[in-house]
Amino acid sequence: MAMRKLSITLPEELAEMVKRQAEEEGTSVSAVIADFLAALARQRAGEEAVQWFEEEEGPFTPEELIEAERIWQAAEAHQRKMKRAAS
């Protein structure tokens, strides 16, 4: 993957939090920020997809929402497991 260097400015407390997170994960500040931004982009894409679907098909039922939450939690758990295994 191509990489691009950027310079950002953060509030002091946030910068320290990101630095601690990177140290705890044994990774770089850039990796922590990139992971967060990628997750945010996936979340927004998902929200847009849900909005589009509901506009086309109507709202999800309570049962569908419960199942979606179950799947989401399983995917999150799997992602955490894979990240720990890669460390």
Backbone as a chain_set.jsonl record, in Angstrom:
{"seq": "MAMRKLSITLPEELAEMVKRQAEEEGTSVSAVIADFLAALARQRAGEEAVQWFEEEEGPFTPEELIEAERIWQAAEAHQRKMKRAAS", "coords": {"N": [[0.839, -1.169, 0.0], [0.549, 2.184, -0.836], [2.05, 4.874, 0.874], [1.603, 7.999, 2.52], [3.033, 10.845, 3.853], [1.916, 12.95, 6.406], [1.439, 15.953, 8.257], [0.137, 16.593, 11.396], [-1.754, 18.376, 13.869], [-2.481, 18.038, 17.245], [-4.531, 18.301, 20.21], [-2.831, 18.505, 23.355], [-3.52, 16.522, 25.36], [-4.822, 14.573, 23.822], [-2.803, 13.86, 22.039], [-0.977, 12.673, 23.826], [-2.538, 10.531, 24.697], [-2.804, 9.04, 22.321], [-0.141, 8.414, 21.863], [0.413, 6.815, 24.144], [-1.346, 4.703, 23.605], [-0.194, 3.658, 21.28], [2.252, 2.774, 22.325], [1.337, 0.815, 24.12], [0.264, -1.013, 22.323], [2.468, -1.683, 20.934], [3.174, -0.423, 18.561], [3.213, 2.152, 16.03], [2.514, 5.698, 16.376], [1.408, 6.678, 14.035], [0.253, 4.327, 12.994], [-1.747, 3.793, 14.895], [-3.42, 6.033, 14.564], [-4.065, 5.713, 11.842], [-5.437, 3.235, 11.917], [-7.655, 3.98, 13.476], [-8.859, 5.949, 11.832], [-9.456, 4.395, 9.583], [-11.331, 2.637, 10.684], [-13.323, 4.482, 11.336], [-14.022, 5.353, 8.77], [-15.081, 2.955, 7.751], [-17.276, 2.679, 9.459], [-18.803, 4.951, 8.805], [-19.364, 4.382, 6.107], [-20.926, 2.122, 6.454], [-23.093, 3.215, 7.857], [-24.117, 4.902, 5.88], [-24.879, 2.97, 4.014], [-26.893, 1.626, 5.419], [-28.731, 3.712, 5.715], [-29.381, 4.178, 2.996], [-30.501, 1.657, 2.351], [-32.721, 1.563, 4.087], [-34.178, 3.71, 3.107], [-34.9, 2.691, 0.651], [-36.132, 0.184, 1.21], [-37.494, 0.339, 3.593], [-37.64, 0.59, 7.224], [-35.39, -1.371, 9.277], [-36.36, -4.35, 10.973], [-36.953, -4.98, 14.517], [-35.913, -7.524, 15.112], [-34.107, -7.938, 13.0], [-32.273, -5.933, 13.568], [-31.236, -6.829, 16.019], [-29.98, -9.198, 15.192], [-28.1, -8.12, 13.424], [-26.517, -6.681, 15.224], [-25.47, -8.815, 16.708], [-23.904, -10.082, 14.757], [-22.12, -7.998, 14.19], [-20.784, -7.731, 16.676], [-19.518, -10.232, 16.805], [-17.804, -10.03, 14.617], [-16.178, -7.887, 15.434], [-14.967, -9.054, 17.702], [-13.541, -11.101, 16.467], [-11.776, -9.579, 14.905], [-10.267, -8.304, 16.923], [-9.071, -10.568, 18.031], [-7.509, -11.477, 15.883], [-5.758, -9.32, 15.634], [-4.396, -9.436, 18.055], [-3.125, -11.883, 17.707], [-1.4, -11.276, 15.65], [0.399, -9.679, 16.889]], "CA": [[0.0, 0.0, 0.0], [1.303, 3.436, -0.873], [1.926, 5.667, 2.097], [1.809, 9.434, 2.352], [3.346, 11.484, 5.123], [1.167, 14.158, 6.715], [1.734, 16.568, 9.541], [-1.112, 16.972, 12.05], [-1.643, 19.001, 15.184], [-3.482, 17.499, 18.161], [-4.458, 18.802, 21.583], [-1.813, 17.793, 24.133], [-4.046, 15.311, 25.999], [-5.089, 13.578, 22.784], [-1.502, 13.387, 21.558], [-0.442, 11.752, 24.831], [-3.36, 9.323, 24.671], [-2.445, 8.274, 21.125], [1.214, 7.896, 22.09], [0.294, 5.687, 25.094], [-1.996, 3.596, 22.882], [0.817, 3.075, 20.392], [3.208, 2.049, 23.16], [0.666, -0.385, 24.63], [0.07, -1.945, 21.208], [3.757, -1.964, 20.316], [3.097, 0.046, 17.192], [3.517, 3.577, 15.888], [1.423, 6.667, 16.465], [0.778, 6.694, 12.708], [-0.585, 3.131, 12.853], [-2.929, 3.975, 15.744], [-4.294, 7.004, 13.904], [-4.558, 5.102, 10.596], [-6.452, 2.235, 12.285], [-8.847, 4.697, 13.915], [-9.499, 6.579, 10.677], [-10.026, 3.334, 8.748], [-12.548, 2.178, 11.361], [-14.308, 5.542, 11.176], [-14.487, 5.306, 7.377], [-15.963, 1.777, 7.615], [-18.507, 2.979, 10.177], [-19.592, 5.899, 8.0], [-19.857, 3.673, 4.927], [-22.012, 1.272, 6.927], [-24.244, 4.073, 8.161], [-24.676, 5.325, 4.596], [-25.537, 1.811, 3.414], [-28.137, 1.402, 6.165], [-29.652, 4.789, 5.348], [-29.844, 3.9, 1.641], [-31.377, 0.489, 2.379], [-33.985, 1.901, 4.733], [-34.928, 4.569, 2.185], [-35.413, 1.841, -0.437], [-36.887, -0.986, 1.662], [-38.159, 0.57, 4.867], [-36.777, 0.365, 8.389], [-35.098, -2.723, 9.728], [-37.196, -4.82, 12.081], [-36.161, -5.187, 15.744], [-35.189, -8.795, 15.007], [-32.971, -7.73, 12.1], [-31.288, -5.123, 14.286], [-30.595, -7.71, 17.003], [-29.079, -10.09, 14.446], [-26.991, -7.305, 12.926], [-25.651, -6.401, 16.372], [-24.77, -10.063, 17.02], [-22.875, -10.267, 13.724], [-21.121, -6.949, 14.392], [-19.987, -8.075, 17.845], [-18.669, -11.369, 16.442], [-16.755, -9.526, 13.726], [-15.263, -7.107, 16.266], [-14.199, -9.997, 18.518], [-12.605, -11.773, 15.562], [-10.745, -8.617, 14.54], [-9.381, -8.16, 18.082], [-8.303, -11.817, 18.149], [-6.508, -11.5, 14.811], [-4.782, -8.283, 15.936], [-3.551, -9.969, 19.132], [-2.307, -12.961, 17.146], [-0.367, -10.674, 14.801], [1.366, -8.946, 17.741]], "C": [[0.891, 1.24, 0.0], [1.03, 4.219, 0.402], [2.209, 7.119, 1.751], [2.02, 10.047, 3.73], [2.549, 12.781, 5.249], [1.644, 14.695, 8.051], [0.405, 17.006, 10.141], [-0.801, 17.619, 13.4], [-2.798, 18.496, 16.035], [-3.412, 18.231, 19.489], [-3.514, 17.911, 22.395], [-2.33, 16.487, 24.733], [-4.3, 14.202, 24.983], [-3.792, 13.008, 22.236], [-0.892, 12.385, 22.529], [-1.222, 10.438, 24.844], [-2.984, 8.433, 23.487], [-1.06, 7.656, 21.295], [1.184, 6.703, 23.041], [-0.313, 4.47, 24.411], [-0.987, 2.891, 21.983], [1.823, 2.249, 21.19], [2.598, 0.754, 23.677], [0.513, -1.446, 23.547], [1.383, -2.329, 20.544], [3.789, -1.553, 18.861], [3.407, 1.532, 17.157], [2.275, 4.435, 16.092], [0.68, 6.701, 15.129], [-0.16, 5.508, 12.529], [-1.857, 3.249, 13.683], [-3.917, 4.911, 15.063], [-4.878, 6.422, 12.624], [-5.64, 4.068, 10.889], [-7.76, 2.905, 12.691], [-9.585, 5.301, 12.729], [-10.113, 5.548, 9.74], [-11.32, 2.811, 9.362], [-13.662, 3.214, 11.219], [-14.878, 5.541, 9.759], [-15.42, 4.115, 7.154], [-17.302, 2.032, 8.287], [-19.385, 3.908, 9.346], [-20.147, 5.232, 6.748], [-21.025, 2.769, 5.303], [-23.264, 2.069, 7.223], [-24.917, 4.549, 6.875], [-25.415, 4.181, 3.916], [-26.868, 1.525, 4.098], [-29.168, 2.46, 5.785], [-30.232, 4.543, 3.952], [-30.851, 2.747, 1.651], [-32.74, 0.852, 2.957], [-34.823, 2.85, 3.871], [-35.582, 3.749, 1.079], [-36.416, 0.795, 0.058], [-37.692, -0.778, 2.936], [-37.242, 0.212, 6.017], [-36.545, -1.119, 8.682], [-36.039, -3.079, 10.87], [-36.334, -4.946, 13.334], [-35.348, -6.482, 15.688], [-33.966, -8.661, 14.108], [-31.88, -6.92, 12.78], [-30.541, -5.948, 15.327], [-29.598, -8.635, 16.315], [-27.871, -9.326, 13.91], [-26.009, -6.994, 14.049], [-24.841, -7.638, 16.757], [-23.623, -10.288, 16.029], [-21.751, -9.257, 13.91], [-20.205, -7.292, 15.564], [-19.043, -9.24, 17.548], [-17.514, -10.914, 15.547], [-15.721, -8.716, 14.506], [-14.379, -8.026, 17.113], [-13.158, -10.711, 17.668], [-11.46, -10.835, 15.187], [-9.767, -8.409, 15.692], [-8.486, -9.388, 18.238], [-7.189, -11.856, 17.105], [-5.392, -10.465, 15.08], [-3.838, -8.764, 17.03], [-2.618, -11.048, 18.596], [-1.163, -12.415, 16.297], [0.704, -9.97, 15.625], [2.479, -9.832, 18.213]], "O": [[1.864, 1.322, 0.75], [-0.083, 4.217, 0.929], [2.952, 7.424, 0.818], [1.257, 9.783, 4.659], [2.512, 13.598, 4.329], [2.189, 13.956, 8.871], [-0.371, 17.705, 9.49], [0.269, 17.426, 13.977], [-3.952, 18.521, 15.607], [-2.352, 18.733, 19.863], [-3.416, 16.709, 22.147], [-1.665, 15.456, 24.633], [-4.025, 13.032, 25.25], [-3.692, 11.804, 21.997], [-0.349, 11.363, 22.109], [-0.638, 9.363, 24.985], [-2.861, 7.217, 23.634], [-0.836, 6.508, 20.913], [1.842, 5.693, 22.791], [0.142, 3.344, 24.61], [-0.94, 1.662, 21.939], [2.2, 1.153, 20.776], [3.254, -0.287, 23.676], [0.619, -2.641, 23.824], [1.408, -3.207, 19.682], [4.362, -2.249, 18.022], [3.823, 2.102, 18.166], [1.144, 3.96, 15.993], [-0.55, 6.747, 15.105], [-1.249, 5.658, 11.975], [-2.93, 2.851, 13.231], [-5.11, 4.618, 14.993], [-6.062, 6.613, 12.344], [-6.653, 4.022, 10.191], [-8.84, 2.461, 12.303], [-10.806, 5.179, 12.631], [-11.174, 5.79, 9.164], [-12.294, 2.567, 8.65], [-14.82, 2.855, 11.004], [-16.083, 5.711, 9.573], [-16.429, 4.236, 6.458], [-18.346, 1.651, 7.759], [-20.584, 3.668, 9.205], [-21.288, 5.493, 6.367], [-21.999, 2.662, 4.558], [-24.37, 1.65, 6.881], [-26.145, 4.594, 6.793], [-26.464, 4.394, 3.309], [-27.858, 1.216, 3.434], [-30.336, 2.145, 5.558], [-31.438, 4.683, 3.749], [-31.916, 2.839, 1.041], [-33.779, 0.499, 2.398], [-36.052, 2.793, 3.908], [-36.681, 4.069, 0.625], [-37.43, 0.546, -0.595], [-38.489, -1.637, 3.313], [-36.191, -0.397, 5.817], [-37.372, -1.981, 8.382], [-36.46, -2.213, 11.637], [-35.109, -5.012, 13.23], [-34.215, -6.523, 16.167], [-32.906, -9.206, 14.416], [-30.694, -7.189, 12.59], [-29.333, -5.78, 15.497], [-28.488, -8.83, 16.812], [-26.748, -9.831, 13.941], [-24.797, -7.041, 13.842], [-23.662, -7.528, 17.094], [-22.512, -10.643, 16.422], [-20.575, -9.603, 13.804], [-18.986, -7.158, 15.459], [-17.894, -9.234, 17.99], [-16.381, -11.367, 15.709], [-14.521, -8.845, 14.264], [-13.174, -7.796, 17.225], [-12.022, -10.902, 18.101], [-10.302, -11.252, 15.155], [-8.559, -8.343, 15.466], [-7.298, -9.269, 18.538], [-6.056, -12.226, 17.414], [-4.225, -10.717, 14.783], [-2.63, -8.538, 16.958], [-1.453, -11.118, 18.988], [-0.09, -13.014, 16.23], [1.794, -9.694, 15.123], [3.369, -9.377, 18.932]]}, "num_chains": 1, "name": "protein.A"}
